[in-house]
Amino acid sequence: MQLKLFVLSGAALALWLIPLTALDKRIGWHKSVQGLSLCTAIACAVAAGDIARELSEQEEIEAIKTRAITADVVDEIATSAYVSQAQRQKEAETILSDQPERDEIIESLERALALKYSEPSEPEAEPLNQPQDNASPEDEERFTSLKLTKNQAIEVIQKLRSELNQTQTIEKLWECKKGGSEAWKRAYAQFKNLTEEK
Amino acid sequence: MRAMYLANYFVAGCIAFSLLGWIASLHPYAFRAVLCLLVAIAIAWGLSWLLDFSLSKLLKISVADLQAFLISGLAMLLIGLGVFLCS
């Protein structure tokens, strides 16, 4: 198409200039040829202009398409980045919101237990988990890292079991990690002992 | 490519004015007719400059485009007739 455009443009210029300069206006048939060549030159120039306009419009359409594709790609990248960022933010918020709730539950349970066993109406209002002089040897046995009595430990375990599973309860109350350590074995044995007795 | 098609239409206009000169050279009556046509074109050209804002609204093109068209029309006339007369 471009070759045709250039040929027509060149032909228009040639048919315009060459007959006017090369032929004699005083000779009849020369004059006729000049008129014919001028008409043909106009036709060639108009045809070349039409072809060039068509190509120009196609170029504009291609440029618009390229811009649209580029905009789509940019939009897709921005959307995926926004979604992944929002997902990460949501996960972080979930983690941050879950952890304090568990800690608050445990703290409130411990506080409730401490208040229950240190009420002033009781005959002997001693600090929590102090060994009693008239207690039997079985009652003196202490459980968990908080040195709770058997009843206290059972009560705390019952309340924690609604929120945590067995391993988490043992880890939280005995402050030891699951594994083959001596502390874990001892904690597990005490936990089993307390849960079977209740 | 936009410049190419504008250039081609410009060349077509120049050749058209050369053709007018050729027609004018055929006979004295044709010369007078072409002269009248050129006078009419000149009057229309001057009026277009005076009424450029209203004409641009009528043709739904910008004033700058209309002025560019008028200037290029004058250039086509000068080049076309100039080429014919100098050859």
Interface residues (C-beta under 8 A of the other chain):
Chain A: L5 L8 S9 A12 L13 W16 L17 L20 T21 K25 K31 Q34 G35 L38 C39 A41 I42 A45 V46 A48 G49 D50 I51 A52 R53 L55 S56 E59
Chain B: M1 R2 M4 Y5 L6 A7 N8 Y9 V11 A12 C14 I15 A16 S18 L19 W22 I23 S25 L26 V83 F84 S87
